[in-house]
Amino acid sequence: MANSILDINESHVQRVFDFTNEVVEKYANRLAGTEACRNAASRIKEEFTKNCDAASVRIEDFTVHPKSFLKYIPALVVLYFICSTLLYLQFPLPALIGYSLGILVFYCQFVRYWETFDPLFPKAAGYNVFGSIEPEGEVRQQIIVSGHHDAAYVFQLIAHAPKYYARFITAGIAFLLLGFFVSLIETALVVFRGSVLEWTHPWLPLVLLVGAVFVLPLAFFTTRQVSPAAGDNMIAVAITNETAKLFHDAKQAGTNPLRHTRLMMASFDAEEAGLRGARAFCKKHRPELLHTKTYVLNIDTLYKVKDLNFLHRDLNNSVKLSHEMAQECVDVAKSLGYVARISSMPFGAGSTDAAEFGKIGVEATNMAAISFDISKFSEGLVYHTPNDLTKYIEPEVVKAALKIARDYILKKDGES
């Protein structure tokens, strides 16, 4: 690396931890749409203003329905009980309608992160923060480094029984689908032969009712408890800010390392409410994102350096990201001496804000330092728990993220 002013040392890492701790402690319970989250966005703007071209820093608000992402799950559990009881009482058609509604809501809101049922939930304001650093010469491309500042509800199954998390999710979906197919078949039988098959009663509806033992824990998937959300994901915002400071300080010293690359920093809101902040940003800025060649290095869930990975598929494995960009980042990591790999977001593990950029055709990847394999979740996992604090984030993973972001930016600028 030619420019020594871009060297990264322990002071950079310490500033990342200090800023993360400040926000986590001062703006606790920063769910999307809350005053705490709005105040956190304002604090991030202050930092971005110091470390970006000051006139470029903005806060944009957008409408969000935060509870639409997860807070319908208890109602789905109740609906499952009702439908199973209707089947037991030999009312398959109402049961079929109920099961179908449950599957539709789950698929739209949880699997695909659509906003189909959002209007049924209270609305609030979310706040995205972003700024940029202009290059020395003509802008030929732009790189967005991003994270999200909103916090998540504690996932009770992860907090108390992480190794059973995948099993309960799978069982819940399986019994919902089983109820749907049983009610569909029985409805067809009633229509075409006037009655259900005698041998299916009462044992098949009873199986579904007994299956409620596995479905019931999903009613407590989340409660009102909110994670401190240091690793997921305030640490990423602090790394984004420190990356901006690195390049801004070099520019202020008269040695702007950026020739033809605009460097943008973004902190999105409402990621934990179904990527609504990144979606609002992409919708509003789509023309600029597509007019100028854009690369998005999103950062989400950093904990252990041994788990460094870059996504090439996101949103429950349904959205394609940039495999080429993920590979470039892996190569950069390896050149720095870090082991990294390309990975996919498996079904049931959720998504990152990178997915919203991938949807509109912008090259994007997500840098993470956690295993997204929910079948291997085990004790000691702090993600989406009350223990998501900086003491569980390795300083080395912060240093690695800073170095990878820096070298990726310099590499792409060198190619421009």
Sequence and secondary structure as in RCSB ss.txt:
>XXXX:A:sequence
MANSILDINESHVQRVFDFTNEVVEKYANRLAGTEACRNAASRIKEEFTKNCDAASVRIEDFTVHPKSFLKYIPA
LVVLYFICSTLLYLQFPLPALIGYSLGILVFYCQFVRYWETFDPLFPKAAGYNVFGSIEPEGEVRQQIIVSGHHD
AAYVFQLIAHAPKYYARFITAGIAFLLLGFFVSLIETALVVFRGSVLEWTHPWLPLVLLVGAVFVLPLAFFTTRQ
VSPAAGDNMIAVAITNETAKLFHDAKQAGTNPLRHTRLMMASFDAEEAGLRGARAFCKKHRPELLHTKTYVLNID
TLYKVKDLNFLHRDLNNSVKLSHEMAQECVDVAKSLGYVARISSMPFGAGSTDAAEFGKIGVEATNMAAISFDIS
KFSEGLVYHTPNDLTKYIEPEVVKAALKIARDYILKKDGES
>XXXX:A:secstr
   GGG   HHHHHHHHHHHHHHHHHT S  TTSHHHHHHHHHHHHHHHHHS GGG EEEEEEE GGGTTTTHHH
HHHHHHHHHHHHHTT HHHHHHHHHHHHHHIIIIIIS   TTGGGS  EEEEEEEEEE  SS   EEEEEEEE  
  EEEHHHHH GGGHHHHHHHHHHHHHHHHHHHHHHHHHHHHHSS  GGGTTHHHHHHHHTHHHHGGGGGSEEEE
E   IIIIIHHHHHHHHHHHHHHHHHHTT    SSEEEEEEEES GGGTSHHHHHHHHHHHHHHHHSEEEEEEEE
EE  GGGEEEEEEETTTTEE  HHHHHHHHHHHHHTT   EEEE  TTS   THHHHHHTT EEEEEEES   GG
G  TT  TTSTT  GGGS HHHHHHHHHHHHHHHHHHHHH 
